[in-house]
């Protein structure tokens, strides 16, 4: 029997990509490597995520394949410092693009003055233009030749192919006219084309940088140093040097460097970065603290339990980073168009030249300029940016608001959801039940509590904890049970003081041949109609009493349900509680449908039933007990408390544990998908209109270059408008 190999993800920062076609070329190369199961390369984020069999991995091979495709790459380590380094590289690239534009502009202005203002056609003027435009063409424009070369080597064509072809046509025709032929030169066309395209690349890089602000802000939350106790002395060390087990001191006003457990002292901590709650949280010995949160008042010592990529902040950044680099299904259309687009455009440009020169009988110059204009205006960059930039902004906006979306596919699915199923406990309720009623039939209330707490102390169920806490509150002595046994979805049984005791549901009692009197059933019904969960207690086959427990309903849940209904989304509550209790809570919250008395293992089946009726279903749960249902649903939404975010079952994690973020997450997906569709429409519209205009000779080549550059910028800018949206 073959042992299944472990699959791991590896990340690489890539530089040198000029358009979405570059990303597709690298992706194709990576997928051909033995052992690579999947690869996604994202142009706006400049990241490659490679899924590989962990046991047979060669980092250098990946980097060399990317290098062979014409780009450079560096592997990203797990720690946050590598992300910070990547951010610095991006900032450096923005400055380099700006410098290229400035140099290109300085060299192009004299060419424009000589050719278009002074209209100097002397040989000396042509020579000056030849040298100035030549620097622009082969120094500033070298990147386009390099890109075109590698595209040809990889048997494909991209933006660089079009730009290099268009500018070369104008420049080399002018060169021939200068030295060998008689006629007009068009050095300004070639120089302006490159200048405008480089301007577009600079603006595009800047706007892409703004689209990735979320990662930058999250990285900025991290502390840079930690004050560690070493050999009895307090020493400040870089955060990268902290190891698990280090004792760290935090003073008032300082950031907590890493995740840990308080060992000494007490304070209150601002955890709004994680929880979204503005009220600081009190911290005492044994309490957990989270890295990047802010200590407010007292000093304390804590032991580091999670460092580097294991910290909650790193997990959040990791989720956002992977989401921004993921590909939504709708992007497959853009990728398909891009793969055929460039060869088609080259063919259209050649046909344009042939028609103008051989059929319309225009001059070679007119045909050449029309050919150049078609080549340059038709670059598919805007189409390639349409989806990933919107996903970048959308997932970043979500992360800033405590909504972690794990990819473009999740956003697309969330947009189609028409039914939201809520698990009751911990989602619609606080998950902190309290004992509200104790009714004894043949013994006192305190004795009922004593017996119940003695058994339930062995149980891990939240209702059991409520009973034990109530007994402690009343200072009731809790004994030790014998032969304890828990029955999932039913109850618990044990021997207490020589008696056989059962605690659980009405059905559990009937299954064990315990008869419930009409008086008991009536009392139980009254409590359940008030929304309380009722447990029946029997001793030696006779019902001894009832315990009513209420799980406090979250007020935010009522608001969340109302917002979903306003969006036209149906709501369903699923719970193991009996029908009367479930209906009482559902009625209070205005939930439309209820699945009651559902065993944990049957929740996924209920989700499947809804899907079989043609619904797109989102399941909202705690991400642990509800894992099967979250996985079965079209969209799993995990209520997170800020811990183990990276391994939650949901496609969306609500860090703030606020049910109001459910409609907000769905609205975010709708806004993001709307932006993607807008971007794709305008990108296709631009090319549909621009190519015919250029082919008809109604657009000068240099202005075609400007239009092409601005089309990409406009798509990214439109995506950035998402940042202003309230949801």
C-alpha positions as CSV (number, residue, x, y, z in Angstrom):
1,X,0.0,0.0,0.0
2,X,1.5,3.3,-1.1
3,X,1.8,5.9,1.6
4,X,0.3,9.2,0.5
5,X,3.0,12.0,0.4
6,X,2.5,15.1,2.4
7,X,1.7,18.2,0.3
8,X,3.4,21.5,1.2
9,X,3.1,25.1,-0.1
10,X,6.1,27.1,-1.1
11,X,6.1,30.8,-1.8
12,X,8.3,32.9,-4.1
13,X,8.6,36.6,-4.7
14,X,9.0,37.2,-8.4
15,X,10.3,40.3,-10.1
16,X,10.4,41.3,-13.8
17,X,6.7,40.5,-14.7
18,X,5.1,43.1,-16.9
19,X,1.6,41.7,-17.4
20,X,-0.7,38.8,-16.7
21,X,0.7,36.9,-19.7
22,X,4.1,36.8,-17.8
23,X,2.3,35.1,-14.9
24,X,0.7,32.5,-17.1
25,X,4.0,31.7,-18.7
26,X,5.7,31.1,-15.4
27,X,2.8,29.1,-14.1
28,X,2.9,26.8,-17.1
29,X,6.6,26.3,-16.7
30,X,6.2,25.5,-13.0
31,X,3.4,23.0,-13.5
32,X,5.7,21.0,-15.8
33,X,8.2,20.3,-13.0
34,X,8.1,16.8,-11.6
35,X,6.4,16.7,-8.2
36,X,4.6,20.1,-8.6
37,X,0.9,19.4,-8.0
38,X,-0.3,23.0,-8.6
39,X,1.1,26.4,-9.1
40,X,-0.5,29.8,-9.0
41,X,1.4,33.0,-10.1
42,X,-0.2,36.3,-9.4
43,X,0.9,39.4,-11.4
44,X,-0.4,42.2,-9.0
45,X,1.1,40.6,-5.9
46,X,4.3,39.3,-7.7
47,X,3.9,36.0,-5.8
48,X,4.0,32.4,-6.9
49,X,2.5,29.7,-4.7
50,X,3.7,26.2,-5.5
51,X,2.1,23.0,-4.1
52,X,4.7,20.3,-4.1
53,X,5.2,16.8,-2.7
54,X,7.1,17.6,0.5
55,X,9.5,14.7,0.4
56,X,11.1,15.4,-3.0
57,X,11.6,19.2,-3.3
58,X,14.3,21.2,-4.9
59,X,14.1,24.9,-4.2
60,X,16.9,25.8,-6.7
61,X,15.1,24.0,-9.4
62,X,12.0,26.2,-9.0
63,X,14.0,29.4,-9.0
64,X,16.0,28.2,-12.1
65,X,12.8,27.4,-14.0
66,X,11.5,30.9,-13.3
67,X,14.9,32.4,-14.2
68,X,14.9,30.4,-17.5
69,X,11.5,31.9,-18.3
70,X,13.1,35.4,-18.1
71,X,12.3,36.5,-14.5
72,X,14.0,36.5,-11.2
73,X,12.6,34.9,-8.0
74,X,13.5,34.4,-4.3
75,X,11.9,32.0,-1.9
76,X,10.0,33.4,1.0
77,X,10.6,32.0,4.4
78,X,7.9,31.5,7.0
79,X,8.8,34.4,9.2
80,X,7.4,37.9,8.8
81,X,10.7,39.4,8.1
82,X,10.7,37.8,4.6
83,X,7.3,39.5,4.0
84,X,8.8,42.8,5.1
85,X,11.7,42.3,2.7
86,X,9.2,41.6,-0.1
87,X,7.4,44.9,0.7
88,X,10.7,46.7,0.5
89,X,11.5,45.2,-2.9
90,X,8.1,46.3,-4.2
91,X,8.7,49.9,-2.9
92,X,12.1,49.8,-4.6
93,X,10.5,48.7,-7.9
94,X,8.0,51.6,-7.7
95,X,11.0,54.0,-7.4
96,X,12.8,52.3,-10.3
97,X,9.7,52.7,-12.5
98,X,9.5,56.4,-11.5
99,X,13.2,56.9,-12.4
100,X,12.8,55.1,-15.8
101,X,9.9,57.4,-16.6
102,X,11.8,60.6,-15.6
103,X,14.9,59.6,-17.7
104,X,12.7,58.6,-20.6
105,X,10.7,61.9,-20.4
106,X,13.9,64.0,-20.2
107,X,15.3,62.3,-23.4
108,X,12.0,62.4,-25.2
109,X,11.2,66.2,-24.8
110,X,14.1,67.3,-27.0
111,X,13.0,64.8,-29.7
112,X,9.5,66.3,-29.5
113,X,10.8,69.9,-29.7
114,X,12.9,69.1,-32.8
115,X,10.3,67.1,-34.7
116,X,7.0,68.5,-33.7
117,X,7.6,72.1,-32.6
118,X,10.6,73.3,-34.5
119,X,9.9,70.8,-37.3
120,X,13.6,70.7,-38.0
121,X,14.2,68.1,-40.8
122,X,17.9,68.7,-41.2
123,X,20.3,65.8,-41.1
124,X,21.8,67.2,-37.8
125,X,18.3,67.2,-36.3
126,X,17.7,63.6,-37.4
127,X,21.1,62.5,-36.0
128,X,20.2,64.1,-32.6
129,X,16.8,62.5,-32.6
130,X,18.4,59.2,-33.6
131,X,20.7,59.2,-30.5
132,X,18.2,60.5,-28.0
133,X,15.4,58.2,-29.1
134,X,17.9,55.3,-29.4
135,X,18.7,55.6,-25.6
136,X,15.0,55.5,-24.9
137,X,14.5,52.6,-27.3
138,X,17.4,50.4,-26.1
139,X,18.1,51.5,-22.6
140,X,14.6,52.3,-21.2
141,X,13.0,49.9,-23.6
142,X,15.5,47.0,-23.1
143,X,13.0,45.3,-20.8
144,X,10.5,45.0,-23.7
145,X,13.1,43.3,-25.9
146,X,14.2,41.0,-23.1
147,X,10.5,40.1,-22.4
148,X,9.8,39.5,-26.1
149,X,12.9,37.3,-26.4
150,X,11.9,35.1,-23.5
151,X,8.3,35.0,-24.7
152,X,9.6,33.8,-28.1
153,X,11.8,31.3,-26.3
154,X,8.8,30.0,-24.4
155,X,6.8,29.8,-27.7
156,X,4.3,32.4,-26.6
157,X,3.7,36.2,-27.1
158,X,2.9,38.9,-24.6
159,X,2.8,42.6,-24.0
160,X,6.5,42.9,-24.5
161,X,6.1,41.3,-27.9
162,X,3.6,44.0,-28.9
163,X,5.5,47.0,-27.5
164,X,8.9,45.8,-28.8
165,X,7.4,45.2,-32.3
166,X,5.5,48.5,-32.4
167,X,8.3,50.7,-31.2
168,X,10.9,48.9,-33.3
169,X,8.8,49.4,-36.5
170,X,8.8,53.2,-35.9
171,X,12.4,53.5,-34.8
172,X,14.1,51.3,-37.4
173,X,12.0,52.9,-40.2
174,X,13.2,56.3,-39.0
175,X,16.8,55.0,-38.9
176,X,16.6,53.7,-42.5
177,X,15.1,57.1,-43.5
178,X,17.9,59.0,-41.7
179,X,20.8,57.1,-43.3
180,X,19.6,55.4,-46.5
181,X,16.2,56.7,-47.7
182,X,14.5,60.0,-48.2
183,X,11.4,60.9,-46.1
184,X,9.9,61.7,-42.8
185,X,11.3,60.3,-39.5
186,X,9.2,59.1,-36.6
187,X,11.6,59.0,-33.7
188,X,9.2,60.9,-31.5
189,X,6.6,58.1,-32.1
190,X,8.9,55.4,-30.7
191,X,10.2,57.6,-27.9
192,X,6.7,58.8,-26.8
193,X,5.3,55.2,-27.0
194,X,7.9,54.0,-24.6
195,X,7.6,57.0,-22.3
196,X,3.9,56.7,-22.1
197,X,4.1,52.9,-21.4
198,X,6.7,53.4,-18.7
199,X,4.5,56.2,-17.2
200,X,1.6,53.7,-17.2
201,X,3.9,51.0,-15.5
202,X,4.9,53.5,-12.8
203,X,1.3,54.5,-12.1
204,X,0.2,50.9,-12.3
205,X,2.9,49.9,-9.8
206,X,1.8,52.7,-7.4
207,X,-1.8,51.8,-7.6
208,X,-1.0,48.1,-7.2
209,X,1.0,49.1,-4.1
210,X,-2.1,50.8,-2.7
211,X,-4.2,47.6,-3.5
212,X,-1.8,45.7,-1.3
213,X,-2.0,48.1,1.6
214,X,-3.6,45.4,3.8
215,X,-0.5,43.3,4.0
216,X,1.6,46.4,4.7
217,X,-0.6,47.5,7.5
218,X,-0.7,44.1,9.1
219,X,3.1,43.9,8.9
220,X,3.3,47.3,10.6
221,X,1.5,45.9,13.6
222,X,4.4,43.6,14.6
223,X,6.8,44.6,17.3
224,X,10.4,44.8,16.2
225,X,12.1,43.8,19.5
226,X,11.4,41.8,22.6
227,X,12.6,42.3,26.2
228,X,13.8,38.8,27.2
229,X,15.0,37.6,30.6
230,X,18.4,36.0,30.0
231,X,20.6,34.9,33.0
232,X,18.8,37.2,35.3
233,X,19.1,40.2,33.0
234,X,16.6,42.0,30.8
235,X,17.9,42.1,27.2
236,X,16.3,43.6,24.2
237,X,16.6,41.3,21.2
238,X,15.2,41.3,17.6
239,X,11.9,39.5,17.5
240,X,13.3,37.0,15.0
241,X,15.6,35.7,17.8
242,X,12.8,34.9,20.3
243,X,12.4,31.2,20.9
244,X,9.5,29.2,22.4
245,X,9.9,29.2,26.2
246,X,11.6,32.6,26.5
247,X,10.3,34.8,29.4
248,X,9.4,38.2,28.0
249,X,8.7,41.4,30.0
250,X,6.1,43.9,28.6
251,X,5.7,47.4,30.1
252,X,2.8,49.8,29.8
253,X,2.2,51.1,26.3
254,X,4.4,48.5,24.6
255,X,3.4,46.0,22.0
256,X,3.3,42.3,23.0
257,X,6.0,40.8,20.7
258,X,4.7,37.2,20.2
259,X,1.9,35.0,21.5
260,X,2.3,33.6,25.0
261,X,1.0,32.8,28.5
262,X,1.1,35.3,31.4
263,X,3.5,34.0,34.1
264,X,3.6,37.0,36.5
265,X,1.8,40.3,37.0
266,X,-1.5,41.5,35.5
267,X,-2.7,44.2,33.1
268,X,-5.3,45.1,30.6
269,X,-4.5,44.6,26.9
270,X,-6.0,46.3,23.8
271,X,-6.9,43.4,21.6
272,X,-8.9,45.3,19.0
273,X,-6.5,44.3,16.3
274,X,-7.7,40.7,16.7
275,X,-11.2,40.9,18.3
276,X,-12.4,44.3,17.0
277,X,-13.5,45.1,20.5
278,X,-12.4,48.5,21.7
279,X,-12.7,47.6,25.4
280,X,-9.3,46.4,26.7
281,X,-9.2,42.8,28.1
282,X,-7.9,42.0,31.6
283,X,-5.0,39.7,31.7
284,X,-3.9,37.6,34.8
285,X,-1.7,34.6,35.4
286,X,-2.3,31.7,33.0
287,X,-4.2,34.0,30.5
288,X,-3.1,33.9,26.9
289,X,-1.7,37.1,25.2
290,X,-1.5,37.7,21.4
291,X,1.5,39.2,19.6
292,X,1.0,42.7,18.2
293,X,-1.7,43.6,20.7
294,X,-0.9,46.6,23.0
295,X,-0.4,46.4,26.8
296,X,-2.2,49.3,28.4
297,X,-1.6,49.6,32.1
298,X,0.5,47.2,34.2
299,X,3.7,45.3,33.6
300,X,3.8,41.5,33.3
301,X,6.0,38.6,32.3
302,X,4.9,36.0,29.9
303,X,6.3,32.8,28.4
304,X,6.5,32.7,24.6
305,X,4.3,29.8,23.2
306,X,4.1,30.7,19.5
307,X,6.7,32.5,17.4
308,X,7.4,33.3,13.7
309,X,4.8,31.9,11.4
310,X,2.9,30.2,14.2
311,X,1.7,33.5,15.8
312,X,-1.9,34.7,15.2
313,X,-0.7,37.8,13.3
314,X,1.5,35.6,11.0
315,X,-1.5,33.3,10.4
316,X,-3.7,36.2,9.4
317,X,-1.1,37.6,7.1
318,X,-0.6,34.2,5.6
319,X,-4.3,33.8,4.9
320,X,-4.6,37.3,3.3
321,X,-1.4,36.7,1.2
322,X,-2.6,33.4,-0.2
323,X,-6.1,34.8,-0.8
324,X,-4.7,37.8,-2.7
325,X,-2.5,35.4,-4.8
326,X,-5.4,33.0,-5.6
327,X,-7.3,32.8,-8.8
328,X,-11.1,33.1,-9.0
329,X,-12.9,30.8,-11.5
330,X,-14.1,33.9,-13.4
331,X,-10.4,34.7,-14.2
332,X,-10.2,31.6,-16.4
333,X,-12.1,33.5,-19.0
334,X,-9.6,36.4,-18.9
335,X,-6.7,33.9,-19.0
336,X,-8.2,32.1,-22.0
337,X,-8.7,35.4,-23.8
338,X,-5.1,36.6,-23.0
339,X,-3.6,33.4,-24.3
340,X,-5.1,33.9,-27.7
341,X,-5.2,37.6,-27.7
342,X,-1.6,38.6,-28.6
343,X,-1.2,36.3,-31.6
344,X,-4.6,37.5,-32.8
345,X,-3.6,41.2,-32.5
346,X,-0.3,40.6,-34.4
347,X,-2.4,39.0,-37.2
348,X,-4.8,42.0,-37.2
349,X,-1.9,44.4,-37.2
350,X,-0.4,42.6,-40.3
351,X,-3.7,42.6,-42.0
352,X,-4.1,46.3,-41.3
353,X,-0.7,47.0,-42.9
354,X,-1.6,44.9,-45.9
355,X,-4.9,46.5,-46.5
356,X,-3.5,50.1,-46.1
357,X,-0.5,49.5,-48.3
358,X,-1.7,47.1,-51.0
359,X,-5.4,47.7,-51.2
360,X,-6.0,51.3,-50.2
361,X,-2.6,52.1,-51.9
362,X,-1.5,54.5,-49.1
363,X,2.1,55.2,-48.4
364,X,4.3,52.8,-46.5
365,X,4.4,55.4,-43.7
366,X,0.6,55.5,-43.2
367,X,0.4,51.6,-43.3
368,X,3.3,51.3,-40.9
369,X,1.8,53.8,-38.4
370,X,-1.5,52.1,-38.5
371,X,0.3,48.7,-37.9
372,X,2.1,50.2,-34.9
373,X,-1.0,51.8,-33.4
374,X,-2.9,48.4,-33.6
375,X,0.0,46.6,-32.0
376,X,0.3,49.0,-29.1
377,X,-3.3,49.8,-28.3
378,X,-4.3,46.1,-28.1
379,X,-2.2,45.0,-25.1
380,X,-4.3,42.7,-22.9
381,X,-2.8,44.1,-19.6
382,X,-6.1,45.7,-18.5
383,X,-7.9,42.4,-18.9
384,X,-5.2,40.5,-17.0
385,X,-5.5,42.9,-14.1
386,X,-9.3,43.0,-13.9
387,X,-9.7,40.0,-11.6
388,X,-6.6,39.9,-9.4
389,X,-6.6,43.6,-8.4
390,X,-10.2,43.4,-7.3
391,X,-9.5,40.3,-5.3
392,X,-6.4,42.0,-3.7
393,X,-8.5,45.0,-2.6
394,X,-11.5,42.9,-1.6
395,X,-9.6,40.4,0.6
396,X,-7.5,43.2,2.0
397,X,-10.6,45.3,2.9
398,X,-12.0,42.2,4.6
399,X,-8.9,41.5,6.6
400,X,-8.9,45.1,7.9
401,X,-12.4,44.4,9.2
402,X,-11.7,41.0,10.7
403,X,-13.1,39.0,7.8
404,X,-10.5,36.6,6.4
405,X,-11.4,35.3,3.0
406,X,-9.3,32.4,1.8
407,X,-9.2,33.1,-1.9
408,X,-10.9,34.3,-5.0
409,X,-12.9,31.1,-5.5
410,X,-14.5,31.7,-2.0
411,X,-15.5,35.3,-3.0
412,X,-17.1,34.0,-6.1
413,X,-19.1,31.3,-4.3
414,X,-20.2,33.7,-1.5
415,X,-21.6,36.0,-4.2
416,X,-24.1,33.2,-5.1
417,X,-25.2,32.1,-1.6
418,X,-29.0,32.2,-1.1
419,X,-29.3,30.2,2.1
420,X,-27.3,30.7,5.3
421,X,-27.4,28.0,8.0
422,X,-26.4,29.0,11.5
423,X,-25.2,26.5,14.2
424,X,-27.0,27.7,17.3
425,X,-24.4,27.3,20.1
426,X,-21.6,29.8,20.1
427,X,-22.8,31.4,16.9
428,X,-26.3,32.7,17.5
429,X,-25.8,32.3,21.2
430,X,-22.8,33.2,23.3
431,X,-22.0,29.5,24.0
432,X,-21.8,30.3,27.7
433,X,-25.0,28.6,29.1
434,X,-26.2,29.3,32.6
435,X,-28.5,27.2,34.9
436,X,-31.7,29.1,35.3
437,X,-34.1,26.5,36.8
438,X,-33.7,23.5,39.0
439,X,-36.9,21.4,39.7
440,X,-36.8,18.5,42.1
441,X,-39.6,15.8,42.2
442,X,-38.4,13.4,45.0
443,X,-35.4,15.3,46.3
444,X,-34.3,18.9,47.0
445,X,-32.9,21.2,44.3
446,X,-29.5,21.3,46.0
447,X,-29.4,17.5,45.9
448,X,-30.3,17.5,42.2
449,X,-27.5,19.9,41.6
450,X,-25.0,17.8,43.7
451,X,-25.8,14.6,41.8
452,X,-25.8,16.4,38.4
453,X,-22.5,18.2,39.0
454,X,-20.8,15.1,40.3
455,X,-21.5,13.4,37.0
456,X,-21.1,16.4,34.7
457,X,-17.7,17.3,36.0
458,X,-16.4,14.5,33.8
459,X,-18.2,15.8,30.7
460,X,-16.8,18.4,28.3
461,X,-20.2,19.6,27.1
462,X,-20.9,23.4,27.6
463,X,-24.1,22.5,29.4
464,X,-22.2,20.3,31.8
465,X,-19.9,23.2,32.6
466,X,-22.9,25.4,33.4
467,X,-24.2,22.8,36.0
468,X,-20.8,22.4,37.7
469,X,-20.4,26.2,37.9
470,X,-23.9,26.6,39.4
471,X,-23.0,24.0,42.1
472,X,-19.8,25.8,42.9
473,X,-21.6,29.1,43.1
474,X,-23.9,27.6,45.7
475,X,-21.0,26.0,47.6
476,X,-22.4,22.5,47.0
477,X,-19.9,19.6,47.6
478,X,-19.2,17.8,44.4
479,X,-18.4,14.1,44.6
480,X,-16.7,11.5,42.3
481,X,-18.8,9.5,39.8
482,X,-18.1,5.9,39.0
483,X,-18.5,4.1,35.6
484,X,-19.0,7.4,33.8
485,X,-20.2,7.2,30.2
486,X,-21.1,9.9,27.6
487,X,-23.5,9.1,24.8
488,X,-23.2,11.6,21.9
489,X,-26.4,13.5,21.2
490,X,-28.1,11.8,24.2
491,X,-26.6,12.5,27.6
492,X,-24.4,11.0,30.3
493,X,-24.7,8.1,32.8
494,X,-22.7,7.1,35.9
495,X,-23.1,5.7,39.4
496,X,-23.3,8.1,42.3
497,X,-23.6,7.0,45.9
498,X,-24.5,3.5,44.7
499,X,-27.3,4.7,42.4
500,X,-27.5,4.5,38.6
501,X,-28.0,8.0,37.3
502,X,-29.0,9.2,33.8
503,X,-28.8,12.9,32.7
504,X,-30.0,13.9,29.2
505,X,-32.8,14.4,26.8
506,X,-36.3,13.1,26.9
507,X,-35.4,10.7,24.1
508,X,-32.4,9.5,26.0
509,X,-34.7,8.6,29.0
510,X,-37.1,6.7,26.8
511,X,-34.3,4.8,25.1
512,X,-33.3,3.7,28.6
513,X,-36.9,2.7,29.6
514,X,-37.4,5.6,32.0
515,X,-41.0,6.8,32.1
516,X,-41.7,10.5,32.2
517,X,-44.9,11.6,34.0
518,X,-47.4,14.1,32.5
519,X,-46.4,16.6,35.3
520,X,-42.7,16.4,34.2
521,X,-43.5,16.7,30.5
522,X,-45.7,19.8,31.3
523,X,-42.9,21.5,33.3
524,X,-40.4,20.6,30.7
525,X,-42.6,22.1,27.9
526,X,-43.0,25.4,29.8
527,X,-39.2,25.8,30.2
528,X,-38.6,24.9,26.6
529,X,-41.1,27.4,25.3
530,X,-39.0,30.1,27.1
531,X,-36.1,29.0,25.0
532,X,-34.3,27.0,27.6
533,X,-32.6,23.7,27.2
534,X,-33.9,21.1,29.7
535,X,-32.1,18.1,31.0
536,X,-33.9,15.3,32.7
537,X,-32.3,13.5,35.7
538,X,-33.2,10.1,36.8
539,X,-32.0,7.9,39.7
540,X,-32.4,4.1,39.7
541,X,-35.0,4.3,36.8
542,X,-37.1,7.0,38.4
543,X,-37.2,10.7,37.2
544,X,-35.7,12.8,40.0
545,X,-35.9,16.3,38.5
546,X,-35.2,18.8,35.7
547,X,-32.5,21.3,35.1
548,X,-33.2,24.2,32.8
549,X,-30.2,25.9,31.1
550,X,-30.3,29.1,29.0
551,X,-27.6,30.0,26.5
552,X,-27.8,33.8,26.1
553,X,-28.7,34.9,22.6
554,X,-26.3,37.4,21.0
555,X,-28.0,40.7,20.3
556,X,-25.8,41.0,17.3
557,X,-27.4,37.8,15.9
558,X,-30.8,39.5,15.5
559,X,-29.2,42.3,13.5
560,X,-27.3,39.8,11.3
561,X,-30.5,37.8,10.5
562,X,-32.4,41.0,9.6
563,X,-29.6,42.1,7.3
564,X,-29.5,38.7,5.5
565,X,-33.3,38.9,5.0
566,X,-32.9,42.4,3.6
567,X,-30.4,40.9,1.1
568,X,-33.0,38.3,0.0
569,X,-31.1,35.4,1.7
570,X,-33.0,32.7,3.6
571,X,-31.9,31.8,7.1
572,X,-31.9,28.4,8.8
573,X,-30.9,27.4,12.4
574,X,-29.5,24.0,13.1
575,X,-29.1,22.6,16.6
576,X,-29.1,19.5,18.7
577,X,-31.7,21.1,21.0
578,X,-35.3,19.9,21.1
579,X,-37.8,21.5,18.8
580,X,-39.6,23.7,21.3
581,X,-36.4,25.3,22.6
582,X,-35.1,25.8,19.0
583,X,-38.3,27.3,17.8
584,X,-38.4,29.7,20.7
585,X,-34.9,31.0,19.9
586,X,-35.6,31.1,16.2
587,X,-38.8,33.0,16.7
588,X,-37.0,35.6,18.8
589,X,-34.3,36.0,16.2
590,X,-36.8,35.8,13.2
591,X,-34.9,32.8,11.7
592,X,-37.1,31.4,8.9
593,X,-36.5,27.6,9.3
594,X,-35.2,25.3,12.0
595,X,-33.5,21.9,12.0
596,X,-33.8,20.7,15.6
597,X,-32.6,17.6,17.5
598,X,-29.9,17.1,14.9
599,X,-27.0,15.0,16.0
600,X,-23.5,16.4,15.2
601,X,-22.8,13.8,12.5
602,X,-26.1,14.5,10.8
603,X,-25.6,18.3,10.3
604,X,-23.8,17.7,7.0
605,X,-26.8,15.6,5.8
606,X,-29.1,18.5,6.4
607,X,-26.8,20.8,4.4
608,X,-26.9,18.3,1.6
609,X,-30.7,18.3,1.7
610,X,-30.8,22.0,1.1
611,X,-28.2,21.8,-1.7
612,X,-30.3,19.0,-3.4
613,X,-33.1,21.5,-3.6
614,X,-31.0,23.8,-5.7
615,X,-29.7,26.1,-3.0
616,X,-26.2,27.6,-2.7
617,X,-25.7,27.1,1.0
618,X,-23.4,28.9,3.5
619,X,-22.8,27.2,6.9
620,X,-21.8,29.3,9.9
621,X,-20.2,27.4,12.8
622,X,-17.4,27.3,15.2
623,X,-15.0,25.5,12.8
624,X,-14.3,22.6,15.1
625,X,-17.5,20.7,16.0
626,X,-19.1,21.8,12.8
627,X,-16.2,20.8,10.5
628,X,-18.2,18.2,8.4
629,X,-21.1,20.6,7.8
630,X,-18.7,23.5,7.0
631,X,-17.0,21.3,4.5
632,X,-20.2,20.0,2.9
633,X,-21.6,23.6,2.5
634,X,-20.9,25.5,-0.7
635,X,-19.3,28.1,1.6
636,X,-18.1,27.4,5.2
637,X,-18.0,30.5,7.5
638,X,-16.0,29.8,10.7
639,X,-16.6,31.9,13.7
640,X,-13.0,32.4,14.9
641,X,-11.8,33.6,18.3
642,X,-8.4,34.6,16.9
643,X,-6.8,31.2,17.5
644,X,-5.7,28.6,15.0
645,X,-7.0,30.7,12.1
646,X,-4.9,29.0,9.5
647,X,-6.5,25.5,10.1
648,X,-10.2,26.5,10.4
649,X,-12.5,24.5,8.2
650,X,-14.2,27.6,6.8
651,X,-13.5,29.4,3.5
652,X,-14.2,32.6,5.4
653,X,-13.1,33.1,9.0
654,X,-14.7,35.8,11.1
655,X,-11.9,36.8,13.5
656,X,-14.1,39.1,15.7
657,X,-16.6,36.3,16.4
658,X,-19.4,38.6,15.5
659,X,-22.4,37.2,13.5
660,X,-23.0,40.6,11.9
661,X,-19.9,39.9,9.9
662,X,-21.8,37.1,8.1
663,X,-23.9,39.5,5.9
664,X,-20.9,41.8,5.7
665,X,-18.7,39.0,4.3
666,X,-21.4,38.2,1.7
667,X,-21.8,41.8,0.8
668,X,-18.0,42.1,0.4
669,X,-18.1,39.2,-2.1
670,X,-20.9,40.9,-4.0
671,X,-19.1,44.2,-4.2
672,X,-15.8,42.5,-5.2
673,X,-17.5,40.4,-8.0
674,X,-19.2,43.6,-9.2
675,X,-15.8,45.3,-9.5
676,X,-14.4,42.3,-11.4
677,X,-17.2,42.3,-13.9
678,X,-16.9,46.1,-14.3
679,X,-13.1,45.8,-14.9
680,X,-13.6,43.0,-17.4
681,X,-16.3,44.9,-19.3
682,X,-14.2,48.1,-19.6
683,X,-11.0,46.1,-20.5
684,X,-12.9,44.3,-23.3
685,X,-14.8,47.4,-24.4
686,X,-11.5,49.4,-24.6
687,X,-10.0,46.8,-26.9
688,X,-13.1,46.3,-28.9
689,X,-13.3,50.0,-29.6
690,X,-9.5,50.8,-29.7
691,X,-8.4,48.2,-32.2
692,X,-10.9,49.3,-35.0
693,X,-10.0,53.0,-34.4
694,X,-6.3,52.3,-34.7
695,X,-6.8,50.0,-37.7
696,X,-8.7,52.8,-39.5
697,X,-5.7,55.1,-39.0
698,X,-7.7,57.5,-36.7
699,X,-5.3,57.2,-33.8
700,X,-1.7,58.2,-33.7
701,X,0.6,55.4,-32.4
702,X,2.0,57.4,-29.5
703,X,-1.5,58.2,-28.2
704,X,-2.4,54.5,-28.7
705,X,0.5,53.8,-26.3
706,X,-0.9,56.4,-23.8
707,X,-4.4,54.9,-24.1
708,X,-3.0,51.4,-23.5
709,X,-1.1,52.5,-20.4
710,X,-4.0,54.4,-18.9
711,X,-6.4,51.4,-19.5
712,X,-4.4,49.3,-17.1
713,X,-4.2,52.1,-14.6
714,X,-7.9,52.7,-14.8
715,X,-8.7,49.1,-14.0
716,X,-6.5,49.1,-10.9
717,X,-7.9,52.5,-9.9
718,X,-11.5,51.1,-10.3
719,X,-10.6,48.2,-8.0
720,X,-9.2,50.7,-5.4
721,X,-12.6,52.3,-5.2
722,X,-13.6,49.2,-3.2
723,X,-11.6,50.6,-0.3
724,X,-14.2,53.4,0.0
725,X,-17.2,51.1,0.1
726,X,-19.1,50.5,3.3
727,X,-20.5,47.0,3.8
